[in-house]
């Protein structure tokens, strides 16, 4: 069952990566036309879209949106990652450190295998720059690895929006 779930995650990221820029070509990815989607193993209140690279294979830039109150519970990633907040407000907690508020323009570096948790305090948009293939390993309060279903059972169920609302034609 775990391998089927992992295959679904890999398939989704691979499909999403097709829309991302090729590694060797310059260009701009418009936030207005970016298609965001959910990913199994992550909270339903979070959507994402690779902007550059293929996160199933190596380094990538991923655009992430989270609804207010959405939380990615305690976890770690194999690869190092950097978070850059574009809009909203978040709270980052890292093992062994005090919780840090994050606002637009803030950057956080998270070394590989370092346990952390992120909570979106006000509708968050941010970039996650991974230095290797994206994975996620949830942990319990004692730092023991647990299945995603167990980690996510307390996460808000309100799904994140997958595209911006249409502009009004009122004049």
C-alpha positions as CSV (number, residue, x, y, z in Angstrom):
1,X,0.0,0.0,0.0
2,X,2.9,2.4,0.9
3,X,4.5,1.7,-2.5
4,X,1.3,2.4,-4.4
5,X,0.9,5.7,-2.5
6,X,4.5,6.6,-3.3
7,X,4.0,5.7,-7.0
8,X,0.9,8.1,-7.0
9,X,3.0,10.9,-5.5
10,X,5.8,10.3,-8.0
11,X,3.3,10.2,-10.9
12,X,1.6,13.4,-9.8
13,X,4.9,15.3,-9.4
14,X,6.1,14.0,-12.8
15,X,3.0,15.3,-14.5
16,X,3.2,18.6,-12.7
17,X,6.9,18.9,-13.7
18,X,6.1,18.7,-17.4
19,X,4.7,22.2,-17.1
20,X,7.8,23.5,-15.3
21,X,10.6,25.2,-17.2
22,X,13.4,23.0,-18.6
23,X,16.6,23.2,-16.5
24,X,18.7,24.8,-19.3
25,X,16.2,27.3,-20.8
26,X,15.7,30.8,-19.5
27,X,12.1,32.0,-19.0
28,X,9.4,33.3,-16.8
29,X,6.7,31.2,-15.1
30,X,3.6,33.3,-14.6
31,X,1.9,33.0,-11.2
32,X,-1.4,33.9,-12.8
33,X,-1.4,30.9,-15.1
34,X,0.3,28.4,-12.8
35,X,-1.9,25.4,-12.1
36,X,-1.7,24.2,-8.5
37,X,-2.8,20.9,-7.3
38,X,-2.9,18.8,-4.1
39,X,-0.4,16.0,-3.4
40,X,-1.1,12.8,-1.6
41,X,0.8,12.7,1.7
42,X,0.5,16.4,2.2
43,X,-2.4,18.3,3.9
44,X,-5.5,18.9,1.7
45,X,-5.2,22.6,2.6
46,X,-1.9,22.8,0.7
47,X,-1.6,23.0,-3.1
48,X,1.6,23.2,-5.1
49,X,3.2,23.4,-8.6
50,X,6.8,22.8,-9.6
51,X,8.1,26.0,-11.3
52,X,11.5,24.7,-12.3
53,X,13.1,21.2,-12.2
54,X,11.5,17.8,-11.5
55,X,11.1,17.4,-7.7
56,X,10.8,13.6,-8.2
57,X,14.4,13.4,-9.5
58,X,16.4,16.3,-8.0
59,X,16.6,20.0,-7.2
60,X,13.5,22.0,-7.9
61,X,11.6,25.2,-7.2
62,X,8.1,24.6,-6.0
63,X,5.3,27.2,-5.6
64,X,3.1,26.4,-2.6
65,X,-0.1,27.9,-1.3
66,X,-1.7,27.1,2.0
67,X,-5.0,28.2,3.5
68,X,-5.1,30.0,6.9
69,X,-4.7,27.5,9.7
70,X,-3.2,24.9,7.4
71,X,-0.3,23.0,9.1
72,X,2.3,20.6,7.8
73,X,3.0,18.7,11.1
74,X,6.4,17.7,12.4
75,X,8.5,16.2,9.6
76,X,11.8,16.2,7.8
77,X,13.1,15.9,4.2
78,X,16.2,14.1,3.0
79,X,17.4,17.1,1.0
80,X,18.1,20.6,2.2
81,X,15.5,23.2,1.4
82,X,14.9,26.9,1.5
83,X,11.5,28.6,2.0
84,X,10.8,32.1,0.7
85,X,7.6,33.7,1.7
86,X,5.8,35.7,-1.0
87,X,2.5,36.6,0.8
88,X,0.7,35.8,4.1
89,X,2.1,34.9,7.4
90,X,3.5,31.7,8.7
91,X,5.1,30.1,11.8
92,X,8.1,27.9,11.4
93,X,9.1,25.6,14.3
94,X,12.4,23.7,14.1
95,X,13.7,21.1,16.6
96,X,15.9,22.7,19.2
97,X,14.9,26.3,18.3
98,X,12.1,28.8,19.3
99,X,9.2,29.2,16.8
100,X,9.8,31.9,14.2
101,X,7.1,34.1,12.6
102,X,7.6,34.4,8.8
103,X,6.3,37.3,6.6
104,X,6.7,38.3,3.0
105,X,10.3,38.5,2.0
106,X,11.5,36.2,4.8
107,X,13.7,33.2,4.0
108,X,14.4,30.0,6.0
109,X,17.0,27.4,5.4
110,X,16.2,23.9,6.6
111,X,19.0,21.3,6.5
112,X,18.2,17.8,5.4
113,X,16.8,15.5,8.0
114,X,16.2,18.4,10.4
115,X,12.8,18.1,12.0
116,X,10.4,21.1,11.5
117,X,6.7,22.1,11.3
118,X,5.1,24.9,9.3
119,X,1.7,26.5,10.1
120,X,0.1,29.1,7.9
121,X,-1.3,31.9,10.1
122,X,-2.8,33.9,7.2
123,X,-3.2,32.6,3.6
124,X,0.4,31.7,2.6
125,X,2.2,31.7,-0.7
126,X,5.8,30.7,-0.7
127,X,8.5,29.0,-2.7
128,X,10.2,25.8,-1.6
129,X,13.7,25.4,-3.2
130,X,14.8,21.8,-2.7
131,X,18.4,20.8,-3.2
132,X,17.4,17.2,-4.1
133,X,14.4,15.1,-4.8
134,X,11.4,16.0,-2.6
135,X,10.3,13.6,0.0
136,X,8.6,14.0,3.4
137,X,8.9,11.9,6.6
138,X,6.5,12.7,9.4
139,X,7.5,12.2,13.0
140,X,5.6,11.9,16.3
141,X,6.4,13.9,19.4
142,X,9.3,11.6,20.2
143,X,10.8,12.0,16.7
144,X,9.8,8.5,15.5
145,X,8.7,8.2,11.9
146,X,4.9,7.8,11.4
147,X,2.7,7.2,8.4
148,X,1.3,10.3,6.7
149,X,-2.3,9.3,7.5
150,X,-1.5,9.4,11.2
151,X,0.4,12.7,11.0
152,X,-2.4,14.4,8.9
153,X,-5.4,13.2,10.9
154,X,-5.5,16.4,12.9
155,X,-4.8,18.8,9.9
156,X,-7.6,21.1,8.7
157,X,-9.6,19.4,5.9
158,X,-10.5,22.6,4.1
159,X,-8.9,22.3,0.7
160,X,-6.8,25.1,-0.7
161,X,-7.9,26.9,-3.8
162,X,-6.3,25.7,-7.0
163,X,-6.6,29.0,-8.9
164,X,-7.2,32.6,-8.2
165,X,-10.8,33.8,-8.3
166,X,-12.0,35.5,-11.4
167,X,-12.0,39.3,-11.5
168,X,-15.3,41.1,-11.3
169,X,-16.6,42.8,-14.5
170,X,-18.3,45.5,-12.4
171,X,-17.4,49.1,-13.4
